[in-house]
Amino acid sequence: MKIKVTSVYVDDQAKALRFYTDILGFTKKADFSQGPFRWLTVASPEEPEGTELQLALNSNPAAKAYQQAIFQQHQPASNFFTDDIKADYERIKAAGGEFTMPPTDVTGATIAMLNDTCGNLIQLTQLAKY
């Protein structure tokens, strides 16, 4: 068994696609609609056949409540790993990304947090090398 797709709820799929591709640097993987439903995923250019992130519209009241609650608690909706958090921080910031926490050393890692502008906080993590 393996994880192929995971989801993050967004309040605007077009805006989310711009953020996750233009700001974070992911690539669009799937994009098709059936009636009002749009299936939209992105993937890492480092692993184009790896796990996809579905940018799921939060049109369901339960999804919207969940998204708002974890945002208000300052909890990340997704966590992306990097080998060079300082370089990614500078690249994302230069592209217009809004960080709520700069790279910060914590036990076993360095983390940073940014707002995806679609209702979520995203955590970047670089594991410590021992």
N, C-alpha and C positions, 0 to 999 in steps of 0.2 A: 504494500500500500504506500502511496505517496501523495503529498499535497500538490495539486495542480493549479487550483484557483482559491484565492481568499478574497474577501470583500471589505471595502470601506464605504460607508454611506456618505453621500455628498448631496448638497442642496441644489447643485447645478452641474449637470454632466459636461456641458460644453466648457464651462469655466474650469472644472476639475481636469478635463483633458489638457487644457492649456497649461495648468499648473504642473501636472505630473509629467508632461513632456517638455515644455519650454523651460520650466524652472528646475525641476528635479533631474531631467534628462532621460526619463524612461521613453520607451517607444510604444506607439499604439499597436496592439496585437489584434484585437477583434473589435468590430463596431458594426452592429446590425440592429435593425428595429423590426418589431412586429406590433403593429398598432401603436399604442402609446408606450410600449415597453422597448427600452434600448439596452442591449447587452454591449457593454463597453469595458475593455480590459487593456491594461498596459503591462509591459514586462521590462526587465532590466536589459539594457543592451549588452551587458556582460554575460547574461544567460538568456538569450532570446527564446530558447525552448524550455526555460525553467518555469517557476511558479508565476502565474499571472495575478495581477491585482484588479479585481472588478471594481469599477467606479459605479456603485449602485445608487440610484436615486432614492432619497429618503422619503418617498411619497407615502409610505406606510406610517401611521401615527406611532406605532411601537418603535420603528426604526428612528424616527425623528426624536422621540423622547430619549432613547438610548444615546444617540449621537450628542444631543444637547447636555445630557447628564455627565457623560465622561469628559466633555469639553469643559464644563463648569468645574469639574473636579481636577482639572489640569492633567488628565490622563491621556496618553497618546492612543490614537486609534490604530496606528501602525508603527512598526519599528523597522528601520532599514539599516543594515550593517555596511560599514565602509572600512577600507584599509587606511584612509587618510582623512580623518574628520575635519582637520583644519583646512585642508585644500577644498574639500566639498563645502564646508561652511562659507569660505570666501567666494567660491564659484556660484553657489546658490544665492548668496547675499548680493553679488554683483548682477545676477539675473533678476533681482527684484524680490527674492524670498524674504519673508518677515519672520525673524527668529524671536521667540519669546524667551529663549535661554541660549547663550553662546556655549561653545564647547566647554564642558565642566567635568573635571575629574571626579569620579565616584569610585567606589570599591570595585576593582577589576575592569574598569572601562572608562572611557570618556564619552559623554553624551551631550547632545544639543537638541533643542526642541524648536519647531517652527510651525506656523499657522498655515494650513493649506488653502486658506481663503474660502473653503467650501464647508466649514463647520467642524474641522478636525485639527487636532494637534498631531504632528508627526515627529517621532524621535529618531535621531541618527545616533548610531552606536559604533564606537571603535573599541574593540576588546583590547585590554592591556596585554602587552607581551612580557612574559616572565622569563 
